[in-house]
Amino acid sequence: MPEFLHLIPPSEALDRLFKALPESFQAEGEQVFTEDALGRVLAASVSAPHPLPPFARSTVDGYSLHAVDTYGATPSLPSYLKLIGEVHMGTSTEIAVGSGQAALVHTGGMIPEGADGVVKIEDTQAVGEDEIEVLKPVAGGENILTVGEDVRAGDIVIDAGEWLRPQEIGGLMALGVTEVLVARRPRVGIISTGDEVVPPDAEVSPGQIRDINSYALSALISRSGGEPIRRGIIPDRYVELLQTAQHAHSQDDIVVITAGSSVSIRDITGDVISALGEPGVLVHGVSIKPGKPTILAVADRVPMIGLPGNPVSALVVAGLFVVPLIRRWLGLKDPDIPPTIHAHLSINVVSETGREDYLPVRLVPTEEGFSAEPIFGRSNLIFTLVRADGLVRIPSEATGLSEGTEVRVILF
């Protein structure tokens, strides 16, 4: 593997990768029950089969009436209305409210014909069995949900390319949409490499480490909408890695190889990727810390990512490159806006110009908001990230950040 010839910024690296993707790099749709669609991405827009609400409804317990009959009403000079009946829940009503009349209606109940307002029951007083006093005026339309106030029949209620959150699931059920077409999750093959790497349930001998990356990356991929496929731990031998990579390449939509991307005699990832198809390696080396020895490639239409072996580097780089690939595959319409919080840096930190740094920080509440306390640790120490609440991006043009600087913490 040749030495790094040219480190490029992450944005340029991602752009180069996206430009090399085939037009066919996108999900097929699959039909699922709406109740099982949480966290999926809609593949086809959904329009409302009927208005919502489908009938005018009361938002309070009270009396439906002609609003004009209440104008000027006060506790000392109330309006008197004849009570002509009650609207029962869950049924339509034949009641028609005329001038000087009122009908009892409950929250969510149907507004009877003729009524254009509802007075709250606490703003009334009963006078016998068939008459009420209205103690407060009601405006036309007050305390009423009109037909189609939420959505009109035929409206596009959820666009293709949107995540289905709990509120979308509820909205679809309100419209009787019990099945939806969603984007198939991309299969992301994960190959862990290294003679020293053993499964998490193994007894560790001197010189060995348990496999962190396969499982941390699987969790990140699942959270991002992908389907992780762990392809095992492969020794640092070209033929064995090539065979596993060929299998993943033939079965998966994205292939991730952890470790083996640095420059040394044991780092064979780039050679393996190049053997799988054109155009091959597009980027080898990105100007970020942690994660400089990153490989981005497309081999015979399949994107392939070579991640550093250190777990902190692997997760940071996967967030920058693997997650956008998943989003591209799913056809997500909206830009990726990670949850962030503003904080003030607790100490001075140094950085190197020409390189983006991603600094793990812990958030500490203060009277002014939050303080961001850097957590310093090498990129092969996973608990550096476990102890952190998020990352602070230090731009490539900076030589560091001063104590007290307001920073945007990317939460994870």
Secondary structure, 3 states (H helix, E strand, C coil): CCCCCCCECHHHHHHHHHHHCCCCCCCCEEEEEHHHCCCCEECCCEECCCCECCCCEECCCEEEECHHHHCCCCCCCCEEEEEEEECCCCCCCCCECCCCEEEEECCCCECCECCCEEEEHHHEEECCCCEEEECCCCCCCCCEECCCCCECCCCEEECCCCECCHHHHHHHHHCCCCEEEEECCCEEEEEEECCCEECCCCCCCCCCEECCHHHHHHHHHHHCCCEEEEEEEECCCHHHHHHHHHHHHHHCCEEEEECCCCCCCCCCHHHHHHCCCCEEEEEECECEECCCCCEEEEECCEEEEEECCCHHHHHHHHHHHHHHHHHHHHCCCCCCCCCEEEEEECCCEECCCCCEEEEEEEEEEECCEEEEEECCCCCCCCHHHHCCCEEEEECCCCCEECCCCEEEEEEC
